[in-house]
């Protein structure tokens, strides 16, 4: 069951990263997928990957916030 969870988490991360230019929300989904992958690797006791995926999740949340701010500012300018 844990393996299925890992496959789903990594699949979410991969697909959202692959298509993230389509929507800022896909960047947020990528952050969620990274957090799930961090949880999975923590449960598997692969702690270096847990740390890396946790950091990727934080980076993605920051990218989402910046993109949201840019797009919202652009909408306000119109």
C-alpha positions, 0 to 999 in steps of 0.5 A: 500500500505504501508503494502505491502511495509513493507512485501516486505522489511522484505521479502527481509531482511529475504531471504537474511539473510537466504541465505547470506553464498552463496554470499557476495552480499546477505549481501549487499542485506540484508543491502538494505532490512534493510534500506527499513525496517527502511524506512517502520518503519519510515513511520509507526512512529515506531521510535525505530525499525527505529533506530535498522534497520538503525543500522543493515543496517550499520552493514551489509554494514560493513560486506559486505565490510570486506567480499569483502576485504577478498575474493578479497585479497584471489583472489589476493593471487592465 
